[in-house]
Structure formats: C-alpha cells, structure tokens
C-alpha cells in the first residue's frame, strides 16, 4: 500500500496568447543607464526573469520517490562505461517519439494528417477551463503552470487530472485548448514520453507563447491526450535541437528571437522558508551567491553521451558531511573519486550510490522501510549541519543545510535527502534536495553548469551569454 505523502515541485507561469500580440515591457531606464543589477539598459533587457513556486500536494501518488527521478530501465540494464569513441549511455533512456515532418527544423510545415497513434477516451478527458485574463484590452490569455524540468526536453500541457497524483491540484493549474486559439496550428506527429513515475502521450501543435510578457511566435509543444501521475505539464530545459529533438525548443527560440543572447538560464530555488525562487533566462542574479561562479563541465562530454538523451551530467568528486560543531568529513576518497550525476529539477530527492547513502544514513540514525527507503527523525531539520557535495576535485563544494536536505513528507515524517539508486543502475541524480543549497547556471553555449553556494542577500540581475563563458565575469554580491 502506498503511503500518503507530500511532495514539493517547481512550477512557473506560462501563457499562450489567443490571437493577439503583446507589447514588450520597458524597465523604465533610459538606454545606456546602469540599473540595480549592474548591467546597462539596452533596447531589450537581454534576459527574461520569472518567479518559481513550489507546489505541495497530499495524495497517494504512484511512487515513494516523488516526481520522476529517472527513467524506466532498458531490457539490458547494465551499468554504462565511458569508453573512447563510444557514446555514454545511462542504463535507461526515454521512450520518446519525435514528430514526423519533412522539414524537422521548421514549425510552419504543412500539418500532418495522421492522428496520434493512441486511443483517445472521451470519458477520461474531462479538462477544466480557467478564466481568461484581460490585459488592458490588448489580449486575452489563458495562463497555466508547468514543471521546470532540467531532466527532459520538451514542453507539453494538459495532463489528465483524473489519473494524476493530485486531481484537485491538477484542476487549478489551467489547461490549453487549441480550438479556442485562432493562432494555433496542428503540426501532427506522435508525442510520447515515459518518466520514472509517469507517462504522457499526445500530438504536436504550435502557437504564440507569452512568457514574462515577451512573445515567442511558433512555439512547438505537445498537447496531451492521455497521461498518468503528473498533475501539471512540463517545460523541459535539457539539451534539444540539434541533439535530442528535431525542432527548436522554447530556449532555442528565445535565442533566435533575440530575447536572450545564448541558451543559458540560471536557477535559484532558495532554501526552506527563504521565500525566494526564480528562473532567469539569459541572466544571473548576483545577489544570490558570493564570489565567482565556478564552471563544472558537462561530464561525460556531450560527444560521449547518447545523442538521443543528452543531459546535464556533471562529475561529483566527493560526498561528505559537516555535523553540528564538527569539522567536515569526507565519505569518498580524496582523489580519484568519480560519480557522473544528473542535475534534475524534476526530481524531488537525490539518488546516489547505495554505499554512500548507507554511510550518510548512519549519521542520522536512519530507519529503512521494507521498500529500501531511508527515513530520519525530523528533529535533524532544526540542526545546523550540512551534507556536502564536491566538484572539480574540491574546487567547488556545495554545503546543503539539513533543513533543505531532509525532506519532510508530512508533519513528523521525514525522508533522507538522498536515496539509493536502483540496483545495478548508474542513473545517479542530484534533485531538489541538492539544488536548494546551490545557485546554478545551466550554460548550453559552453557546455558547463556554473555553480556556487546559494545565499540571499538582495536582488539584481546581469545579462550573460553575450560572449562564450562570460559568466566567469559575474561576481556574487553576498
């Protein structure tokens, strides 16, 4: 019997316009004047900033492990090995069908006539309809929320609420109806993705997207016809065209529309009780870290990864803890330790080697249930210790506070922030229990994840991506 639980997810607002064009905002500064973020005001700010909210739900769900942390294993589930000349392949990869089009990079190709190859059950498609919001008579938009997911690639909307982990919460997130938008275009093709704790199927459409009051024309995305577990759509922010999908993603289109200079975005989830969470496309908030951002290379390199599943893998070179009142202690060798790990905002918890989880669990006097999950006393959340993850052979260490690391299912019931990866799997994941302790900049221009310890000492954004690796010039103000 599955536990009744609470999970935390990240979401942000998107809006698809219905037949009108929205104006671009002006930040009020004259051209050339220096703003609070330290950068100069240009014709456009050069970045797009959006708040991120955490959503809690209480429901049975379909997994003890929160949102999708990995993908279903292949039939031949053997640990991968990085070998010269051979692409790195995790032990599992997505079940993914891309649209069939004669011009794979074009969003304006003639719509395909074939329907998606799924069985549409009308009785199961009881979608709700949110009120339209008037924007000063300029446009009427439908606004909905989606998960921000660095572990997947595509934007899709309209989950089937009756089969989700939380029907009530799902109904509040809004839905998109192509028939109500006179700028919608049916592209066709089959969309199908399987996550570790859910799946979705549908077909492709395009429409004008409004994001933070900016417009992106001809955005291709999937409209779900059926799904399970997930109670909101997903905005995948992983590597896309020309790698995993044959069409431009939202991030690609933001670059082509010159909204941002390069496919770069920064993320700060903020600590527990911090009251701050945001994503910035093309910019960095200097007031959320101290000193320089450290580049951690994608590892294995892009060319050594499976081209069907290119991800933000980074090499964890140490794992340890700093117990209250004690010096930090490593649980891995000081030199030579490697653990390629996916940074995934779509994962509630983190998943690493079982031997390391066991050692960390011992420090918290953890109890293991019959399914192998580690539970700890919630009292540790109020203690001043940290769990420490090292990169670049110790050049960057992220110290995650107990309060951010220990995941509270509900009052009095807490899970260890890291759990063992599936037996035989090397799909190691750093999820939200790690990300809350870090400020991260995902840089597809230079194939690195810039990172530093998260702080919150103010607010101000600067533009990045105008030249390769210019993020190195941004120094935190904390």
C-alpha positions as CSV (number, residue, x, y, z in Angstrom):
1,X,0.0,0.0,0.0
2,X,1.4,3.4,-1.0
3,X,2.0,6.0,1.6
4,X,0.0,9.2,1.7
5,X,2.6,11.8,1.2
6,X,3.5,15.4,0.4
7,X,5.9,16.3,-2.4
8,X,7.4,19.6,-3.5
9,X,7.7,20.6,-7.1
10,X,8.8,23.6,-9.0
11,X,6.4,25.4,-11.4
12,X,6.1,28.7,-13.2
13,X,3.6,30.6,-15.2
14,X,3.3,30.5,-19.0
15,X,0.6,31.9,-21.2
16,X,-0.4,31.2,-24.7
17,X,-1.9,34.1,-26.4
18,X,-5.2,33.8,-28.3
19,X,-4.8,35.8,-31.5
20,X,-3.2,39.0,-30.2
21,X,0.3,40.4,-29.8
22,X,1.6,41.7,-26.5
23,X,3.9,44.6,-26.1
24,X,7.4,44.2,-24.8
25,X,7.9,45.7,-21.4
26,X,10.3,48.6,-20.6
27,X,12.1,48.5,-17.3
28,X,11.9,52.3,-17.0
29,X,15.6,53.0,-17.5
30,X,16.9,55.2,-20.3
31,X,19.1,53.5,-22.9
32,X,22.7,53.2,-21.5
33,X,21.8,53.9,-17.9
34,X,23.1,51.5,-15.3
35,X,20.4,49.6,-13.4
36,X,20.3,47.9,-10.0
37,X,21.6,44.6,-11.5
38,X,24.9,46.3,-12.6
39,X,24.2,46.0,-16.3
40,X,23.3,48.7,-18.8
41,X,19.8,49.2,-20.1
42,X,19.7,48.4,-23.8
43,X,16.7,48.3,-26.1
44,X,15.7,45.0,-24.5
45,X,17.0,43.9,-21.1
46,X,18.7,40.8,-22.6
47,X,17.2,38.4,-20.1
48,X,13.8,37.1,-19.1
49,X,13.0,36.6,-15.4
50,X,10.3,34.6,-13.9
51,X,9.3,33.5,-10.4
52,X,9.2,29.9,-9.5
53,X,6.8,28.4,-6.9
54,X,6.9,25.2,-5.0
55,X,3.7,23.2,-5.0
56,X,2.7,20.8,-2.3
57,X,0.1,18.1,-2.6
58,X,-1.1,15.3,-0.4
59,X,-2.1,12.2,-2.3
60,X,-1.4,8.6,-2.8
61,X,0.8,9.1,-5.9
62,X,2.4,6.2,-7.7
63,X,5.9,6.2,-6.3
64,X,7.5,6.6,-2.9
65,X,10.3,8.6,-4.7
66,X,8.5,11.8,-5.5
67,X,8.5,13.1,-9.0
68,X,10.4,11.4,-11.8
69,X,14.0,10.9,-10.8
70,X,15.0,8.5,-13.5
71,X,13.6,6.6,-16.5
72,X,12.4,3.0,-16.9
73,X,15.3,0.5,-17.3
74,X,16.1,-1.0,-20.7
75,X,15.8,-4.7,-21.1
76,X,19.6,-4.9,-20.9
77,X,20.1,-2.9,-17.7
78,X,23.9,-2.9,-17.3
79,X,26.0,-0.1,-15.8
80,X,27.5,2.1,-18.5
81,X,31.2,2.6,-19.1
82,X,32.7,5.7,-20.7
83,X,34.9,4.3,-23.5
84,X,36.9,6.2,-26.1
85,X,34.8,6.6,-29.3
86,X,31.7,5.2,-27.8
87,X,28.8,7.5,-26.6
88,X,28.0,7.4,-22.9
89,X,24.6,5.8,-22.4
90,X,22.9,5.8,-19.0
91,X,21.3,2.5,-18.0
92,X,18.0,3.8,-19.2
93,X,16.7,6.4,-21.6
94,X,13.3,7.9,-22.5
95,X,10.7,6.2,-24.5
96,X,10.4,9.1,-26.9
97,X,8.7,9.6,-30.3
98,X,9.5,12.7,-32.3
99,X,7.1,14.2,-34.9
100,X,7.4,13.0,-38.4
101,X,8.0,16.0,-40.7
102,X,9.8,16.6,-43.9
103,X,11.4,19.8,-42.6
104,X,12.3,18.8,-39.0
105,X,13.6,22.3,-38.1
106,X,10.5,24.1,-39.3
107,X,7.5,24.9,-37.2
108,X,5.4,26.0,-40.2
109,X,5.4,22.8,-42.2
110,X,2.1,21.6,-43.5
111,X,0.3,19.9,-40.6
112,X,0.4,16.1,-40.8
113,X,-2.9,14.4,-41.5
114,X,-2.4,11.3,-39.4
115,X,-3.8,11.4,-35.9
116,X,-1.7,10.4,-32.9
117,X,-1.5,6.6,-32.5
118,X,-3.2,6.5,-29.1
119,X,-6.7,5.6,-28.1
120,X,-8.5,8.7,-27.0
121,X,-11.1,8.0,-24.4
122,X,-13.6,10.9,-24.3
123,X,-14.8,9.9,-20.8
124,X,-11.3,10.4,-19.5
125,X,-10.7,13.8,-21.0
126,X,-12.6,16.0,-18.5
127,X,-10.5,19.1,-18.7
128,X,-11.2,22.2,-16.7
129,X,-11.2,25.6,-18.2
130,X,-9.6,28.6,-16.4
131,X,-10.9,32.1,-16.7
132,X,-9.3,34.3,-19.4
133,X,-7.3,37.3,-18.1
134,X,-7.8,40.6,-19.8
135,X,-4.6,42.7,-20.4
136,X,-5.9,46.2,-20.8
137,X,-8.0,45.2,-23.9
138,X,-4.8,44.2,-25.7
139,X,-5.2,40.4,-25.5
140,X,-6.9,37.7,-23.6
141,X,-4.7,34.9,-22.5
142,X,-5.1,31.6,-20.7
143,X,-2.5,31.1,-18.0
144,X,-1.3,27.8,-16.8
145,X,1.6,26.3,-14.8
146,X,4.2,23.7,-15.8
147,X,7.0,21.9,-14.0
148,X,10.5,23.3,-14.7
149,X,12.5,20.2,-15.6
150,X,16.2,20.1,-16.5
151,X,16.0,16.4,-16.9
152,X,13.7,16.4,-20.0
153,X,13.5,18.3,-23.3
154,X,10.0,19.3,-24.5
155,X,7.1,21.5,-23.4
156,X,3.8,19.7,-23.0
157,X,0.5,20.7,-21.5
158,X,-2.9,19.3,-20.3
159,X,-2.3,16.4,-18.0
160,X,-5.2,14.1,-17.4
161,X,-6.2,15.2,-13.9
162,X,-8.3,12.1,-13.0
163,X,-5.1,9.9,-13.4
164,X,-2.7,12.3,-11.7
165,X,-1.2,12.2,-8.2
166,X,-3.5,15.0,-7.2
167,X,-6.7,15.6,-9.1
168,X,-7.7,18.7,-7.0
169,X,-4.3,20.4,-7.5
170,X,-4.2,19.5,-11.2
171,X,-7.6,21.2,-11.8
172,X,-6.2,24.5,-10.5
173,X,-3.3,24.7,-12.9
174,X,-5.1,25.6,-16.1
175,X,-5.4,24.0,-19.5
176,X,-4.9,24.9,-23.1
177,X,-7.5,24.4,-25.8
178,X,-6.2,24.7,-29.4
179,X,-9.7,25.2,-30.7
180,X,-10.0,28.4,-28.6
181,X,-6.9,30.0,-30.1
182,X,-7.0,31.4,-33.6
183,X,-3.2,31.4,-33.8
184,X,-2.9,27.6,-33.0
185,X,-1.7,25.3,-35.7
186,X,-1.8,21.5,-35.7
187,X,1.6,20.0,-36.6
188,X,0.8,16.4,-36.0
189,X,3.1,13.6,-35.2
190,X,3.1,11.4,-32.1
191,X,4.5,12.7,-28.8
192,X,5.2,10.0,-26.1
193,X,7.5,10.2,-23.1
194,X,7.8,7.8,-20.2
195,X,9.2,9.1,-16.9
196,X,10.2,7.0,-13.8
197,X,6.8,7.8,-12.2
198,X,4.6,8.7,-15.0
199,X,4.0,8.9,-18.7
200,X,2.3,11.1,-21.3
201,X,1.1,10.8,-24.9
202,X,-0.3,13.3,-27.3
203,X,0.4,15.3,-30.5
204,X,2.2,18.4,-31.5
205,X,0.8,21.9,-32.0
206,X,2.3,25.4,-32.3
207,X,1.1,28.7,-31.0
208,X,2.3,32.1,-29.8
209,X,3.7,31.9,-26.3
210,X,3.8,34.8,-23.9
211,X,6.5,34.4,-21.3
212,X,7.0,37.2,-18.7
213,X,5.2,39.5,-21.2
214,X,7.5,38.6,-24.0
215,X,6.2,36.9,-27.1
216,X,7.6,33.9,-28.8
217,X,5.9,33.0,-32.1
218,X,5.5,29.5,-33.5
219,X,6.4,27.6,-30.3
220,X,6.1,23.9,-30.9
221,X,4.8,21.9,-27.9
222,X,2.7,18.8,-27.2
223,X,-0.9,18.8,-26.1
224,X,-1.5,15.6,-24.1
225,X,-4.3,13.3,-24.9
226,X,-3.6,11.0,-22.0
227,X,-1.2,10.9,-19.1
228,X,-0.7,9.5,-15.6
229,X,0.8,10.6,-12.3
230,X,1.8,14.1,-13.3
231,X,-0.6,16.9,-12.3
232,X,0.9,19.7,-14.4
233,X,2.6,19.9,-17.8
234,X,6.3,20.1,-18.1
235,X,8.8,22.6,-19.6
236,X,11.8,20.5,-20.5
237,X,15.0,22.6,-20.4
238,X,17.6,20.0,-21.3
239,X,19.7,19.9,-24.5
240,X,17.4,19.9,-27.5
241,X,17.9,20.7,-31.2
242,X,20.1,19.5,-32.8
243,X,20.6,16.8,-30.3
244,X,17.5,15.1,-28.8
245,X,14.6,16.6,-30.8
246,X,14.4,17.8,-34.4
247,X,12.8,21.1,-33.8
248,X,13.7,24.3,-31.8
249,X,12.8,24.3,-28.1
250,X,11.5,27.3,-26.1
251,X,15.1,28.1,-25.1
252,X,16.3,27.9,-28.7
253,X,13.5,30.2,-29.9
254,X,14.2,32.7,-27.1
255,X,17.8,33.0,-28.6
256,X,16.6,33.2,-32.2
257,X,14.1,35.9,-31.2
258,X,17.0,37.8,-29.5
259,X,15.2,37.8,-26.2
260,X,18.4,36.3,-24.8
261,X,21.9,36.1,-26.2
262,X,22.6,32.4,-25.7
263,X,20.9,29.2,-24.4
264,X,21.7,29.9,-20.8
265,X,19.4,30.1,-17.7
266,X,20.1,30.4,-14.0
267,X,18.1,28.9,-11.2
268,X,17.7,29.6,-7.6
269,X,15.2,27.5,-5.7
270,X,16.1,29.1,-2.4
271,X,16.3,27.4,1.0
272,X,13.4,26.2,3.1
273,X,11.4,29.2,4.3
274,X,13.5,31.6,2.2
275,X,10.5,32.9,0.3
276,X,12.5,33.2,-2.9
277,X,12.6,31.1,-6.1
278,X,13.2,32.2,-9.6
279,X,14.5,31.2,-13.1
280,X,16.3,33.8,-15.3
281,X,16.8,33.1,-19.0
282,X,19.9,34.8,-20.2
283,X,20.8,36.4,-16.9
284,X,22.2,35.8,-13.4
285,X,21.1,37.2,-10.1
286,X,24.3,38.4,-8.4
287,X,22.6,38.7,-5.0
288,X,22.1,35.0,-4.6
289,X,25.8,33.9,-4.2
290,X,29.2,35.2,-3.1
291,X,32.3,35.4,-5.3
292,X,32.7,33.9,-8.7
293,X,30.6,31.2,-10.2
294,X,32.7,28.0,-10.8
295,X,32.3,26.2,-14.1
296,X,31.6,22.5,-13.7
297,X,31.9,20.8,-17.1
298,X,29.2,18.6,-18.5
299,X,30.7,15.1,-17.9
300,X,30.8,12.9,-19.8
301,X,31.2,15.4,-22.6
302,X,28.3,15.9,-25.0
303,X,30.0,13.9,-27.8
304,X,30.3,10.9,-25.5
305,X,26.7,10.9,-24.4
306,X,23.9,9.1,-26.2
307,X,22.7,11.7,-28.8
308,X,19.1,10.6,-28.0
309,X,19.5,11.6,-24.4
310,X,21.9,14.4,-23.9
311,X,21.7,15.6,-20.3
312,X,23.3,17.9,-17.7
313,X,25.6,15.2,-16.3
314,X,28.3,16.5,-14.0
315,X,31.0,14.7,-12.2
316,X,30.6,14.5,-8.4
317,X,34.1,14.1,-7.0
318,X,33.3,14.0,-3.3
319,X,30.5,13.4,-0.8
320,X,30.7,14.2,2.9
321,X,29.0,15.9,5.9
322,X,29.7,18.6,8.3
323,X,27.9,17.6,11.6
324,X,27.0,20.4,14.0
325,X,30.0,21.6,15.9
326,X,32.4,19.3,14.0
327,X,34.8,19.6,11.1
328,X,33.7,18.4,7.7
329,X,34.3,14.7,6.9
330,X,34.5,13.0,3.5
331,X,32.9,9.6,2.8
332,X,34.7,9.3,-0.5
333,X,38.4,9.1,-1.4
334,X,40.2,12.5,-1.5
335,X,41.5,11.8,-5.0
336,X,40.2,9.8,-7.9
337,X,36.6,9.5,-7.0
338,X,34.1,10.0,-9.9
339,X,30.3,9.8,-10.0
340,X,28.6,11.2,-13.1
341,X,25.3,12.6,-11.8
342,X,22.4,14.3,-13.5
343,X,21.2,17.6,-12.1
344,X,17.5,17.3,-12.3
345,X,15.0,19.9,-11.1
346,X,12.3,17.3,-11.9
347,X,13.4,15.1,-9.1
348,X,12.2,15.7,-5.5
349,X,15.0,13.7,-3.9
350,X,18.6,12.8,-4.9
351,X,19.8,9.3,-5.8
352,X,23.4,8.1,-5.5
353,X,25.4,5.0,-4.7
354,X,23.9,2.8,-2.1
355,X,27.1,2.6,0.0
356,X,27.2,6.4,0.3
357,X,23.5,6.6,1.2
358,X,24.1,4.0,4.0
359,X,27.0,5.9,5.5
360,X,25.0,9.2,5.4
361,X,22.0,7.4,6.8
362,X,24.0,6.1,9.8
363,X,24.9,9.7,10.8
364,X,21.2,10.4,11.1
365,X,20.3,7.1,12.7
366,X,18.1,6.4,9.7
367,X,15.5,3.6,9.6
368,X,15.0,1.7,6.4
369,X,11.5,0.6,5.4
370,X,10.6,-2.6,3.5
371,X,11.0,-0.8,0.2
372,X,14.5,0.3,1.0
373,X,13.7,4.0,1.7
374,X,15.7,5.8,4.3
375,X,13.7,7.7,6.9
376,X,15.1,10.0,9.6
377,X,13.9,11.9,12.7
378,X,12.6,15.3,11.6
379,X,14.5,16.9,14.6
380,X,17.6,17.0,12.4
381,X,16.0,19.6,10.2
382,X,16.5,22.1,13.0
383,X,20.2,21.3,13.5
384,X,22.9,23.4,11.9
385,X,24.8,20.7,9.9
386,X,25.3,20.3,6.2
387,X,25.6,17.5,3.6
388,X,28.4,18.3,1.3
389,X,28.8,17.6,-2.5
390,X,32.2,18.4,-4.1
391,X,33.0,19.1,-7.8
392,X,36.2,19.8,-9.7
393,X,38.3,17.8,-7.2
394,X,37.2,20.1,-4.3
395,X,37.4,23.4,-6.1
396,X,33.7,23.8,-5.6
397,X,31.7,22.3,-2.6
398,X,28.0,22.8,-2.1
399,X,27.0,22.6,1.5
400,X,23.3,21.8,1.8
401,X,21.7,22.6,5.1
402,X,20.0,19.8,7.0
403,X,16.8,21.8,6.8
404,X,17.0,21.9,3.0
405,X,18.3,18.4,2.6
406,X,16.0,16.4,4.8
407,X,12.6,16.0,3.0
408,X,9.5,16.3,5.2
409,X,6.7,14.2,3.8
410,X,4.3,15.4,6.4
411,X,4.5,16.6,10.0
412,X,6.7,14.2,11.9
413,X,7.7,12.0,8.9
414,X,10.9,12.8,7.1
415,X,13.0,11.1,4.4
416,X,16.7,11.3,3.9
417,X,17.5,13.7,1.1
418,X,19.5,11.0,-0.8
419,X,18.1,7.6,-1.5
420,X,19.8,4.6,-3.2
421,X,19.7,4.5,-7.0
422,X,18.0,1.3,-8.3
423,X,20.1,-1.8,-8.0
424,X,22.6,-2.0,-10.8
425,X,21.8,1.4,-12.1
426,X,24.2,4.3,-12.5
427,X,21.4,6.8,-13.1
428,X,22.6,9.0,-10.2
429,X,20.6,12.2,-9.7
430,X,21.0,15.4,-7.8
431,X,17.5,16.6,-7.3
432,X,15.8,19.4,-5.4
433,X,17.4,18.3,-2.1
434,X,20.7,19.3,-3.6
435,X,19.6,22.2,-5.7
436,X,18.1,24.2,-2.8
437,X,21.7,24.6,-1.5
438,X,23.1,25.9,-4.8
439,X,22.8,28.7,-7.3
440,X,23.1,27.1,-10.7
441,X,23.6,28.5,-14.2
442,X,22.9,25.9,-17.0
443,X,25.1,27.0,-19.9
444,X,24.5,25.2,-23.2
445,X,26.7,27.7,-25.0
446,X,29.8,26.5,-23.2
447,X,28.6,23.0,-22.0
448,X,29.1,23.8,-18.3
449,X,27.0,24.2,-15.2
450,X,28.2,27.2,-13.3
451,X,27.6,26.9,-9.6
452,X,28.2,28.4,-6.2
453,X,26.7,28.2,-2.7
454,X,23.2,29.8,-2.5
455,X,22.7,32.9,-0.4
456,X,20.0,35.5,-0.4
457,X,21.4,39.0,0.3
458,X,19.4,41.2,-2.1
459,X,18.4,41.4,-5.7
460,X,19.7,42.4,-9.1
461,X,20.2,40.7,-12.4
462,X,23.0,41.0,-15.0
463,X,23.0,39.7,-18.6
464,X,25.2,36.7,-19.6
465,X,25.8,34.8,-22.8
466,X,26.9,37.8,-25.0
467,X,30.3,36.0,-25.4
468,X,31.2,32.4,-24.6
469,X,31.9,31.8,-20.9
470,X,31.3,35.4,-19.9
471,X,29.5,34.1,-16.8
472,X,33.0,33.9,-15.3
473,X,33.0,37.7,-15.1
474,X,29.9,37.8,-12.8
475,X,30.8,38.0,-9.1
476,X,28.3,37.4,-6.4
477,X,27.4,40.4,-4.2
478,X,26.8,38.4,-1.0
